[in-house]
Amino acid sequence: MHDASIIPLKSAELRALPDEQVIAAAREGERRAFAELVRRYEETVYRFAYSLCREREKAEETFQDTFINVFRKLRSFDGRSKFSTWLYTIVTNSCLMRHRRRKMRDLEESLEALDTPAAGADGRFANAVARWDETPVDIMLDKELRAQLDAAIRKLPDEYRIVFVLRDIDGKSTAETAAITGLTEEAAKSRLRRARAFLREQLTPYMTAQDGGKR
């Protein structure tokens, strides 16, 4: 039997409670408390999912997967990390799992035609040493440039795109990014450097053309 003083039944009462109490109520099976968590975090989850997937349909699927997993796993949340960090981890894993399933389907479809799967970009990243103090987000000057950036972000392998989105779009710290992705801080920094270098390489022809057109 639930303690009504801890788990109020009215949505208006739930909205006045801090996350910790709402989470505790949801862990005990209070469905209105879980609905309140969804209300509080649905925009954050969708925005992050869209930043990773770059497509509305995939973002919506990841959004749904995320809250299904939150519902299933909420009892395992122990409060040692921030709830938002735990939530970002679930979004990240949902995105990666969906991408892996999609890759497997693509591979199965290509085997009959003896197509060779496209090589990953890791080798290129390993040799990319270009320094880029400014992130792409800092130089989004117009719609055309944003479109160029979006196309470049789509080309990043998921593992690099996730780190880039967390650090340079969502503004997470290196420590938070490492906690969300399960990487060491050094590995997170390394992936961010390589992602920035790759994006700079992708955008350089556009920026050069823009500079040339002004002369």
C-alpha positions as CSV (number, residue, x, y, z in Angstrom):
1,M,0.0,0.0,0.0
2,H,1.5,3.4,-1.0
3,D,2.0,6.2,1.5
4,A,-0.3,8.9,0.3
5,S,1.9,11.6,2.0
6,I,4.8,10.5,-0.2
7,I,2.9,9.6,-3.3
8,P,0.1,12.1,-3.9
9,L,-2.5,11.0,-6.4
10,K,-3.3,14.4,-8.0
11,S,-1.3,15.6,-10.9
12,A,-1.2,19.1,-9.6
13,E,0.4,17.9,-6.3
14,L,2.9,15.8,-8.2
15,R,4.0,18.9,-10.3
16,A,4.9,20.7,-7.1
17,L,7.3,18.0,-5.9
18,P,11.0,17.8,-6.7
19,D,12.4,15.1,-9.0
20,E,13.6,12.9,-6.2
21,Q,10.1,12.5,-4.7
22,V,8.5,12.0,-8.1
23,I,11.1,9.4,-9.0
24,A,10.5,7.6,-5.7
25,A,6.8,7.5,-6.3
26,A,7.2,6.3,-9.9
27,R,9.6,3.5,-8.6
28,E,6.8,2.4,-6.3
29,G,4.5,2.0,-9.3
30,E,2.6,5.3,-9.1
31,R,1.7,5.7,-12.8
32,R,0.8,9.4,-12.4
33,A,4.3,10.0,-11.0
34,F,5.8,8.3,-14.1
35,A,3.5,10.4,-16.3
36,E,4.9,13.5,-14.5
37,L,8.5,12.4,-15.2
38,V,7.6,12.0,-18.9
39,R,6.1,15.5,-18.9
40,R,9.2,17.0,-17.3
41,Y,11.7,15.3,-19.6
42,E,9.9,14.6,-22.9
43,E,11.2,17.8,-24.5
44,T,14.8,17.1,-23.4
45,V,14.7,13.5,-24.6
46,Y,13.2,14.4,-28.0
47,R,15.6,17.3,-28.6
48,F,18.6,15.1,-27.7
49,A,17.2,12.1,-29.8
50,Y,16.7,14.4,-32.8
51,S,20.2,15.9,-32.4
52,L,21.6,12.3,-32.6
53,C,19.3,10.9,-35.3
54,R,18.9,14.0,-37.5
55,E,15.6,12.7,-38.7
56,R,12.1,13.2,-37.2
57,E,10.9,9.6,-37.6
58,K,14.0,8.1,-36.1
59,A,14.0,10.6,-33.2
60,E,10.3,9.7,-32.5
61,E,11.2,6.0,-32.4
62,T,14.1,6.6,-30.1
63,F,11.9,8.8,-27.9
64,Q,9.4,6.0,-27.5
65,D,12.2,3.4,-26.9
66,T,13.7,5.6,-24.3
67,F,10.6,6.0,-22.1
68,I,9.7,2.3,-22.5
69,N,13.2,1.5,-21.1
70,V,12.8,4.1,-18.4
71,F,9.6,2.5,-17.3
72,R,11.2,-1.0,-17.3
73,K,14.4,0.1,-15.6
74,L,13.4,2.8,-13.2
75,R,13.7,0.5,-10.2
76,S,17.4,0.1,-11.0
77,F,18.0,3.8,-10.8
78,D,19.9,4.2,-7.5
79,G,20.3,7.9,-7.4
80,R,24.1,7.8,-7.4
81,S,24.1,9.8,-10.6
82,K,21.8,12.6,-11.7
83,F,18.5,11.4,-13.1
84,S,19.2,13.4,-16.3
85,T,22.6,11.7,-16.7
86,W,20.9,8.3,-16.4
87,L,18.2,9.4,-18.8
88,Y,20.8,10.6,-21.4
89,T,22.5,7.2,-21.1
90,I,19.3,5.4,-22.0
91,V,18.7,7.7,-25.0
92,T,22.3,7.1,-26.2
93,N,21.9,3.3,-25.8
94,S,18.5,3.4,-27.6
95,C,20.0,5.3,-30.5
96,L,23.0,3.0,-30.7
97,M,20.9,-0.2,-30.6
98,R,18.5,1.1,-33.2
99,H,21.5,2.0,-35.5
100,R,23.0,-1.5,-35.0
101,R,19.8,-3.2,-35.9
102,R,19.5,-1.0,-39.0
103,K,23.1,-1.8,-40.0
104,M,22.3,-5.5,-39.7
105,R,19.3,-5.2,-41.9
106,D,21.3,-3.2,-44.4
107,L,24.0,-5.8,-44.4
108,E,21.6,-8.6,-44.9
109,E,20.0,-6.8,-47.8
110,S,23.4,-6.1,-49.4
111,L,24.8,-9.7,-49.1
112,E,22.9,-11.0,-52.1
113,A,24.3,-8.2,-54.3
114,L,27.8,-8.8,-52.8
115,D,28.0,-5.1,-51.9
116,T,30.8,-4.2,-49.6
117,P,29.6,-2.1,-46.5
118,A,31.0,1.3,-46.5
119,A,34.1,1.6,-44.4
120,G,33.8,3.6,-41.1
121,A,35.5,6.9,-40.7
122,D,37.7,5.9,-37.8
123,G,40.8,5.6,-39.9
124,R,40.3,9.1,-41.2
125,F,39.7,10.4,-37.7
126,A,42.9,8.8,-36.4
127,N,44.9,10.8,-38.9
128,A,43.0,14.1,-38.4
129,V,45.1,16.5,-36.4
130,A,43.5,19.8,-37.4
131,R,43.0,22.1,-34.5
132,W,39.6,23.7,-34.2
133,D,39.1,25.9,-31.2
134,E,35.7,27.1,-32.4
135,T,32.9,24.5,-32.7
136,P,30.6,24.4,-35.7
137,V,27.8,25.7,-33.5
138,D,29.7,28.9,-32.9
139,I,29.8,29.7,-36.6
140,M,26.3,28.9,-37.7
141,L,25.6,32.2,-39.5
142,D,22.8,31.4,-41.8
143,K,20.4,28.7,-42.9
144,E,22.7,27.5,-45.7
145,L,25.6,26.9,-43.3
146,R,23.3,25.2,-40.8
147,A,22.2,22.9,-43.6
148,Q,25.8,22.1,-44.5
149,L,26.6,21.4,-40.9
150,D,23.6,19.2,-40.5
151,A,24.7,17.1,-43.5
152,A,28.2,16.9,-42.1
153,I,26.9,15.7,-38.7
154,R,24.9,13.0,-40.4
155,K,28.2,11.6,-41.8
156,L,29.7,11.2,-38.3
157,P,29.6,7.6,-36.9
158,D,27.2,7.4,-34.0
159,E,29.9,7.0,-31.4
160,Y,31.5,10.4,-32.5
161,R,28.2,12.1,-33.1
162,I,26.9,11.3,-29.6
163,V,30.0,12.9,-28.0
164,F,29.8,15.9,-30.3
165,V,26.1,16.5,-29.6
166,L,26.6,16.1,-25.8
167,R,29.5,18.5,-25.6
168,D,29.0,21.1,-28.3
169,I,25.3,21.2,-28.8
170,D,23.9,20.2,-25.4
171,G,26.8,21.8,-23.5
172,K,27.5,18.8,-21.2
173,S,30.9,18.8,-19.4
174,T,33.5,16.2,-20.3
175,A,32.8,14.4,-17.0
176,E,29.1,14.2,-17.8
177,T,29.7,13.1,-21.3
178,A,32.0,10.3,-20.1
179,A,29.4,9.2,-17.6
180,I,26.6,9.1,-20.2
181,T,28.6,7.3,-22.8
182,G,30.6,5.0,-20.5
183,L,33.9,6.4,-21.9
184,T,36.9,7.6,-19.9
185,E,37.2,11.4,-20.0
186,E,40.3,11.1,-22.2
187,A,38.5,9.0,-24.7
188,A,35.6,11.4,-24.7
189,K,38.0,14.3,-25.4
190,S,39.7,12.3,-28.1
191,R,36.4,11.6,-29.9
192,L,35.3,15.2,-29.6
193,R,38.6,16.4,-31.2
194,R,38.2,13.9,-34.0
195,A,34.6,14.8,-34.6
196,R,35.4,18.5,-34.7
197,A,38.3,17.9,-37.1
198,F,36.1,15.8,-39.4
199,L,33.3,18.5,-39.4
200,R,35.9,21.2,-40.1
201,E,37.1,19.2,-43.0
202,Q,33.6,18.7,-44.3
203,L,32.8,22.4,-44.0
204,T,36.1,23.8,-45.3
205,P,35.0,23.6,-49.1
206,Y,31.8,25.5,-48.3
207,M,33.6,28.2,-46.2
208,T,36.3,28.6,-48.9
209,A,33.7,29.0,-51.6
210,Q,31.9,31.6,-49.4
211,D,35.2,33.6,-48.9
212,G,35.9,33.4,-52.6
213,G,32.5,34.7,-53.5
214,K,33.1,37.8,-51.4
215,R,36.2,38.8,-53.2
